[in-house]
Amino acid sequence: MQLNALYVDFNSYFASVEQQLVPELRGKPIGVLAVMAETTCCIAASYEAKAFGIKTGTLVSEARKLCPDIIFVEARPPVYVQYHHFLIDIVESCTHVEKVLSIDEMVCKLTGSQQQPDNALKLAAKIKSVLAEKAGSFIRCSIGIAPNTYLAKVASNMQKPDGCVLIVFNELPQRLYGLKLRDLNGIGKQMEARLNRYKITTVEQLYAANRQQLQVAWGSVEGERMYDKLRGIEPYYVKNARSSLGHSHVMPPEQRNEVGVRAVLHRLLQKACMRMRSYDLLASRISVKVKFRNKPSWQKESALSPTDNTLRLIEALEAFMQHYPVTDAEPYAVGVSFSGLVTADEVARDLFQVAPLENERKLNQAIDSLNSKFGKNTIYFGGAHEALKDAPMRIAFNHIPDMDVESDE
C-alpha cells in the first residue's frame, strides 16, 4: 500500500502565533486565555510553558504555581484565523491541501512520485522550509506521513515539536505497538476505560481484535472504521448536513449575575442568528444553558416553527428567562444553540403569513448587511446592549470562523 497522506499539525498554534507576532514573548512561557481573569483557564500554552506541566485546561491559579514567571495573553481569534488562511496558502504553494481539519491541522493527498518515501520526506522538508521563510521561525509544525489520514495524524503526534515521522505500510502493525491506547486519536479517557472492560489494554490487543469485536467495543460503526484506519485504509464517511450550531461564552466576573446572563445570552443569540442566515438555514429548536459554580447547570429547550428571524428567537429566549432559577450560585458560563436545522425548501409555510415573513426577511437582511459593512455592533437588538464587549469570536476545534460573518470588527 502506497503513502497517501501528509498531515500538517501546527505546534501550540495560538501561543506560537503570539510569539511570532510579539518578539517580547519569544522563548518565554506563555498561557493564552479566552478572557483575562484569574478564574479562567489556559486555552493554549507555549512549549516553554508546557515544560512546567501547563496545558490546555490548566487553571490560571494552577499555572502560576507551576510557573511563577508565566506570561498570560488574551486570545486574538481574528488574528489566528487570518494566520490560518495565510498558512494554508503557504502549504498550498508546495502541494495541494486536500482538507482543512481544524484551525491548526490540514491534510495533503500524496500523488504520483510524492508517494515514494524519499520524495514524501523531501516534500515535508520543503513545507517546513517555506513556512519558516514566509510565516516565521516560531510557526513550527509536526508532519506525519502514512498510507491514510488517520495514521498520518498518529505519526504527526509521535515527534513534537517540529517533527517529521513517516510510517510505511510494511511497518504495520509493529510500528504502532510502542504507543499507548491514548496516543491514538479518538481514544480518550472514557473510550480507554471502555476498551479495558473488553480486555483491550494495549495497541497490540486493539490491532488483534476483529471488526465485530471493535464494533461492539465502540458500540457503533466507528469501531469498524477504527479496524480499517489502523490498517492504512481510508474509511468511507457519508457527509452529513449541518444539524446544529451555537455559541458559548465563559463570562467575565462583572457579568456573573442574572442581568449579565441575560445580556450575554442575547449577544450570543444574535451572533448565532447571523451565522445561521449565512448558511441559509432555519432553526426548529432552540436551547440555552447556564453553568453555575458549585451547582448543577440550568438548561431550557423548546421546539418552534422553523425560523431564522432574530426577533422570534429572542421571544423564545425571553420565555426561557421567565424560569431562570432564584439562586445565590454564581453563573460563570452560558450557551445558546440552534438545532433541527433545515433549509427553506424543506419547510411548508403558512400561506396567510407570506407578507409578515417577507418583512421579517428584509429586516434581518438589512441588519446583517449593515453589520457586515460597518461593524458587528452597528445595529443590534437592545437585550445585548450590556454585553457588546462580551462573547468575542471563538475558535472551536471543528469550526473555523468565517471572518466576514463572525468577526467582531
C-alpha positions as CSV (number, residue, x, y, z in Angstrom):
1,M,0.0,0.0,0.0
2,Q,1.3,3.4,-1.0
3,L,1.8,6.5,1.1
4,N,-1.3,8.6,0.5
5,A,-1.5,11.3,3.3
6,L,0.8,14.0,4.6
7,Y,-0.6,15.6,7.8
8,V,0.5,19.0,8.9
9,D,-0.2,19.8,12.6
10,F,1.0,23.3,13.8
11,N,2.5,23.1,17.3
12,S,1.0,25.2,20.1
13,Y,-0.7,27.2,17.4
14,F,-2.2,30.1,19.3
15,A,0.8,30.6,21.5
16,S,3.2,30.3,18.6
17,V,1.3,32.9,16.6
18,E,1.6,35.3,19.6
19,Q,5.4,34.6,19.9
20,Q,5.9,35.1,16.1
21,L,4.0,38.4,16.2
22,V,5.2,39.7,19.5
23,P,9.0,39.3,19.8
24,E,9.0,40.0,23.5
25,L,7.1,36.7,24.1
26,R,9.7,34.5,22.3
27,G,11.4,31.9,24.4
28,K,9.1,32.6,27.3
29,P,6.3,30.5,29.0
30,I,3.0,31.8,27.6
31,G,-0.5,31.0,28.6
32,V,-3.3,32.1,26.2
33,L,-6.6,32.9,27.9
34,A,-10.0,33.4,26.4
35,V,-10.6,36.3,28.9
36,M,-8.1,37.9,31.2
37,A,-9.5,36.6,34.5
38,E,-8.0,34.7,37.4
39,T,-10.9,32.3,37.4
40,T,-10.4,31.1,33.8
41,C,-8.1,28.5,32.3
42,C,-5.5,28.3,29.5
43,I,-6.8,27.6,26.1
44,A,-3.2,27.2,24.8
45,A,0.3,27.1,26.2
46,S,3.7,27.7,24.6
47,Y,6.2,24.8,24.7
48,E,8.2,26.8,27.3
49,A,5.0,26.7,29.5
50,K,4.3,23.0,28.7
51,A,7.8,22.2,30.1
52,F,6.3,23.2,33.5
53,G,3.3,20.9,33.0
54,I,0.9,23.6,31.9
55,K,-1.5,22.6,29.1
56,T,-4.9,23.4,27.7
57,G,-7.4,23.5,30.6
58,T,-4.9,24.4,33.3
59,L,-6.4,27.0,35.6
60,V,-4.7,30.3,35.8
61,S,-4.0,29.9,39.6
62,E,-2.5,26.4,39.0
63,A,-0.4,27.7,36.1
64,R,1.0,30.4,38.4
65,K,2.0,27.8,40.9
66,L,3.6,25.6,38.3
67,C,5.4,28.5,36.7
68,P,5.6,31.8,38.6
69,D,7.1,33.6,35.5
70,I,4.3,32.6,33.1
71,I,3.0,35.4,30.9
72,F,-0.7,35.4,30.2
73,V,-2.0,37.0,27.0
74,E,-5.6,37.4,25.8
75,A,-6.6,35.3,22.8
76,R,-7.0,37.1,19.5
77,P,-9.2,34.8,17.4
78,P,-9.4,37.0,14.3
79,V,-5.6,37.1,14.1
80,Y,-5.4,33.3,14.4
81,V,-8.0,32.9,11.7
82,Q,-6.2,35.3,9.3
83,Y,-2.9,33.5,10.0
84,H,-4.6,30.1,9.5
85,H,-5.6,31.1,5.9
86,F,-2.1,32.5,5.3
87,L,-0.6,29.1,6.4
88,I,-3.0,27.2,4.1
89,D,-1.8,29.3,1.2
90,I,1.9,28.6,2.1
91,V,1.3,24.8,2.2
92,E,-0.8,25.0,-1.0
93,S,2.2,26.6,-2.7
94,C,4.1,23.4,-2.0
95,T,1.4,20.8,-2.6
96,H,-2.4,20.7,-2.7
97,V,-4.2,20.9,0.6
98,E,-6.8,18.1,0.4
99,K,-8.7,19.0,3.5
100,V,-8.6,21.5,6.4
101,L,-9.4,19.7,9.6
102,S,-9.1,22.4,12.2
103,I,-7.6,25.8,12.8
104,D,-4.1,24.2,13.1
105,E,-4.4,20.9,11.2
106,M,-4.6,20.1,7.5
107,V,-4.0,17.0,5.3
108,C,-2.5,16.8,1.9
109,K,-3.1,14.0,-0.5
110,L,0.1,12.5,-1.9
111,T,0.0,11.5,-5.6
112,G,2.4,10.2,-8.2
113,S,6.1,10.4,-7.2
114,Q,5.2,12.0,-3.9
115,Q,4.1,8.6,-2.7
116,Q,7.6,7.4,-2.7
117,P,9.1,7.7,0.9
118,D,12.1,9.7,-0.1
119,N,10.1,12.2,-2.1
120,A,7.4,12.4,0.6
121,L,10.1,13.3,3.1
122,K,11.6,15.9,0.7
123,L,8.1,17.4,0.4
124,A,7.8,17.6,4.1
125,A,11.2,19.3,4.4
126,K,10.1,21.8,1.7
127,I,6.9,22.6,3.5
128,K,8.8,23.3,6.7
129,S,11.4,25.4,4.9
130,V,8.8,27.6,3.1
131,L,6.8,28.0,6.3
132,A,9.9,29.2,8.2
133,E,10.7,31.6,5.3
134,K,7.3,33.1,4.8
135,A,5.4,32.6,8.2
136,G,8.4,32.9,10.5
137,S,10.6,30.6,12.5
138,F,8.3,30.5,15.5
139,I,5.5,28.9,13.5
140,R,6.5,25.3,13.7
141,C,4.7,22.1,12.6
142,S,4.9,18.4,13.1
143,I,4.3,16.4,9.9
144,G,3.1,12.8,9.7
145,I,3.2,10.7,6.5
146,A,1.4,7.4,6.2
147,P,-0.9,5.3,4.0
148,N,-4.1,7.1,5.3
149,T,-5.1,10.3,7.0
150,Y,-5.6,8.6,10.4
151,L,-2.1,7.1,10.6
152,A,-0.6,10.3,9.3
153,K,-2.2,12.1,12.2
154,V,-0.9,9.5,14.6
155,A,2.6,9.9,13.1
156,S,2.4,13.7,13.4
157,N,1.9,13.2,17.2
158,M,4.9,10.9,17.6
159,Q,7.5,13.7,17.4
160,K,6.7,17.1,18.8
161,P,7.5,19.9,18.3
162,D,8.8,20.4,14.8
163,G,9.0,16.7,14.0
164,C,8.5,14.6,10.9
165,V,7.6,10.9,11.1
166,L,6.9,8.5,8.3
167,I,5.0,5.2,8.6
168,V,5.1,2.9,5.6
169,F,2.7,0.1,5.2
170,N,5.2,-2.8,5.7
171,E,6.0,-1.4,9.2
172,L,2.4,-2.1,10.3
173,P,1.3,-3.1,12.8
174,Q,4.6,-3.3,14.8
175,R,5.4,0.4,14.4
176,L,2.3,1.2,16.5
177,Y,2.9,-1.3,19.3
178,G,5.1,1.1,21.2
179,L,2.2,3.5,21.6
180,K,-0.4,3.7,24.4
181,L,-4.1,3.5,23.6
182,R,-4.5,7.1,24.5
183,D,-1.8,8.0,21.9
184,L,-4.3,7.0,19.2
185,N,-6.6,9.8,18.0
186,G,-10.2,9.1,19.0
187,I,-9.3,7.2,22.2
188,G,-9.8,9.4,25.2
189,K,-10.1,8.6,28.9
190,Q,-13.7,7.2,28.6
191,M,-13.0,5.2,25.5
192,E,-9.8,3.7,27.0
193,A,-11.8,2.6,30.1
194,R,-14.4,1.1,27.8
195,L,-11.8,-0.8,25.8
196,N,-10.2,-2.0,29.1
197,R,-13.6,-3.5,30.0
198,Y,-13.3,-5.6,26.9
199,K,-9.8,-6.7,27.9
200,I,-8.1,-4.4,25.4
201,T,-5.4,-2.6,27.2
202,T,-2.6,-2.3,24.6
203,V,-2.4,-1.2,20.9
204,E,-1.3,-4.8,20.1
205,Q,-4.6,-6.2,21.6
206,L,-6.6,-3.5,19.8
207,Y,-5.0,-4.4,16.5
208,A,-5.6,-8.1,17.1
209,A,-9.4,-7.6,17.7
210,N,-11.6,-8.3,14.7
211,R,-14.2,-6.0,13.1
212,Q,-17.1,-7.3,15.1
213,Q,-15.3,-7.0,18.4
214,L,-14.4,-3.4,17.8
215,Q,-17.9,-2.6,16.6
216,V,-19.2,-4.0,20.0
217,A,-16.5,-2.2,22.0
218,W,-17.3,1.2,20.3
219,G,-21.0,0.5,20.2
220,S,-21.2,1.9,16.7
221,V,-19.8,1.6,13.2
222,E,-16.8,3.7,14.4
223,G,-15.3,0.5,15.8
224,E,-15.3,-1.0,12.3
225,R,-13.8,2.2,10.9
226,M,-11.0,2.0,13.5
227,Y,-10.3,-1.5,12.3
228,D,-9.7,-0.1,8.8
229,K,-7.8,3.0,9.9
230,L,-5.2,1.0,11.9
231,R,-4.5,-1.0,8.7
232,G,-3.9,2.1,6.5
233,I,-7.3,2.0,4.8
234,E,-9.2,5.3,4.3
235,P,-12.7,4.7,5.7
236,Y,-15.7,6.0,3.9
237,Y,-17.8,8.7,5.5
238,V,-21.2,9.9,4.5
239,K,-21.1,13.7,4.7
240,N,-23.9,14.8,6.9
241,A,-25.6,18.2,6.6
242,R,-25.1,20.7,9.4
243,S,-27.6,19.7,12.1
244,S,-26.8,22.3,14.8
245,L,-24.9,25.5,15.6
246,G,-24.4,27.7,18.6
247,H,-22.1,29.9,20.6
248,S,-21.0,29.7,24.3
249,H,-19.0,32.0,26.5
250,V,-17.2,32.0,29.8
251,M,-18.4,35.2,31.4
252,P,-16.1,37.9,32.9
253,P,-16.5,38.3,36.7
254,E,-18.5,41.6,36.3
255,Q,-21.2,39.8,34.3
256,R,-21.7,36.8,36.6
257,N,-25.3,37.7,37.7
258,E,-28.8,37.4,36.2
259,V,-28.6,40.7,34.4
260,G,-25.2,39.7,32.8
261,V,-26.5,36.2,31.9
262,R,-29.5,37.7,30.1
263,A,-27.3,40.2,28.2
264,V,-24.7,37.7,27.1
265,L,-27.3,35.2,26.0
266,H,-28.9,37.9,23.8
267,R,-25.5,38.7,22.4
268,L,-24.8,35.0,21.6
269,L,-28.2,34.5,20.1
270,Q,-27.8,37.5,17.8
271,K,-24.4,36.2,16.7
272,A,-25.8,32.7,16.1
273,C,-28.7,34.1,14.1
274,M,-26.5,36.0,11.7
275,R,-24.3,32.9,11.3
276,M,-27.3,30.7,10.7
277,R,-28.6,33.0,8.0
278,S,-25.2,33.0,6.3
279,Y,-25.8,29.2,5.8
280,D,-29.4,29.8,4.5
281,L,-30.7,27.6,7.3
282,L,-33.7,27.8,9.7
283,A,-33.8,26.5,13.3
284,S,-36.7,24.4,14.5
285,R,-35.3,24.0,18.0
286,I,-33.5,26.4,20.5
287,S,-31.8,25.6,23.7
288,V,-30.0,27.7,26.3
289,K,-27.7,26.6,29.1
290,V,-26.2,28.4,32.1
291,K,-23.4,26.8,34.2
292,F,-23.2,27.7,37.9
293,R,-20.3,27.3,40.2
294,N,-21.0,24.6,42.8
295,K,-24.5,23.9,41.5
296,P,-26.0,21.9,38.6
297,S,-26.4,23.7,35.3
298,W,-29.7,25.2,34.3
299,Q,-31.0,24.4,30.8
300,K,-34.1,25.1,28.7
301,E,-35.0,23.8,25.3
302,S,-38.0,24.3,23.1
303,A,-39.3,23.4,19.6
304,L,-40.5,26.2,17.3
305,S,-41.7,26.7,13.8
306,P,-38.6,26.8,11.6
307,T,-37.2,30.3,11.5
308,D,-34.1,32.4,11.1
309,N,-35.8,35.5,12.5
310,T,-33.9,37.1,15.4
311,L,-37.0,38.6,16.9
312,R,-38.8,35.3,17.1
313,L,-35.8,33.6,18.6
314,I,-35.4,36.4,21.1
315,E,-39.0,35.8,22.2
316,A,-38.2,32.2,22.9
317,L,-35.1,33.2,24.9
318,E,-37.2,35.7,27.0
319,A,-39.7,32.9,27.6
320,F,-36.9,30.8,29.0
321,M,-35.6,33.6,31.2
322,Q,-39.0,33.8,32.9
323,H,-38.0,30.5,34.5
324,Y,-34.4,31.5,35.5
325,P,-33.6,30.0,38.9
326,V,-33.6,32.1,42.0
327,T,-30.1,31.3,43.4
328,D,-27.1,32.7,45.1
329,A,-24.8,30.5,43.0
330,E,-22.5,32.3,40.6
331,P,-23.2,31.8,36.9
332,Y,-19.9,31.5,35.0
333,A,-20.7,30.2,31.5
334,V,-23.6,30.4,29.1
335,G,-24.5,29.0,25.8
336,V,-27.2,29.2,23.0
337,S,-27.7,26.6,20.4
338,F,-30.0,26.0,17.4
339,S,-30.8,22.5,16.2
340,G,-33.1,20.8,13.8
341,L,-31.7,23.0,11.1
342,V,-33.5,22.9,7.8
343,T,-33.5,24.8,4.5
344,A,-36.4,27.0,3.4
345,D,-37.2,24.5,0.7
346,E,-37.9,21.8,3.4
347,V,-40.5,24.0,5.2
348,A,-44.2,24.2,4.3
349,R,-45.1,27.8,5.3
350,D,-48.5,29.2,6.2
351,L,-50.0,30.9,3.1
352,F,-51.6,33.6,5.4
353,Q,-48.2,34.6,6.7
354,V,-46.4,35.4,3.4
355,A,-46.3,39.2,4.0
356,P,-45.1,39.2,7.6
357,L,-42.4,36.6,6.8
358,E,-41.2,38.7,3.8
359,N,-41.0,41.8,6.1
360,E,-39.0,39.8,8.7
361,R,-36.6,38.5,6.0
362,K,-36.0,42.1,4.7
363,L,-35.4,43.3,8.2
364,N,-32.9,40.6,9.1
365,Q,-31.2,41.0,5.7
366,A,-30.8,44.7,6.3
367,I,-29.4,44.2,9.7
368,D,-26.9,41.6,8.5
369,S,-25.9,43.8,5.6
370,L,-25.3,46.9,7.7
371,N,-23.3,45.0,10.4
372,S,-21.2,43.3,7.7
373,K,-20.4,46.7,6.1
374,F,-19.9,48.9,9.2
375,G,-19.1,46.5,12.0
376,K,-21.0,43.9,14.0
377,N,-22.4,46.2,16.6
378,T,-23.7,48.8,14.2
379,I,-27.3,47.6,14.7
380,Y,-28.3,45.2,17.4
381,F,-31.4,44.3,19.5
382,G,-31.4,46.0,22.9
383,G,-31.2,42.9,25.0
384,A,-27.5,42.6,24.1
385,H,-26.6,46.2,25.0
386,E,-24.8,45.4,28.2
387,A,-22.7,42.7,26.6
388,L,-21.4,44.2,23.4
389,K,-17.8,43.7,24.5
390,D,-18.5,40.1,25.6
391,A,-18.6,36.9,23.7
392,P,-16.0,37.8,21.1
393,M,-15.1,35.4,18.2
394,R,-14.1,32.0,19.4
395,I,-12.4,29.1,17.6
396,A,-13.8,25.6,18.2
397,F,-11.9,22.5,17.2
398,N,-14.3,21.7,14.3
399,H,-15.3,25.2,13.3
400,I,-13.1,27.9,11.8
401,P,-14.9,31.2,12.0
402,D,-15.9,33.0,8.8
403,M,-14.3,36.4,9.2
404,D,-17.0,38.1,7.0
405,V,-19.8,36.7,9.2
406,E,-18.3,36.2,12.6
407,S,-15.7,38.9,13.0
408,D,-16.4,41.4,15.8
409,E,-14.8,44.3,13.9
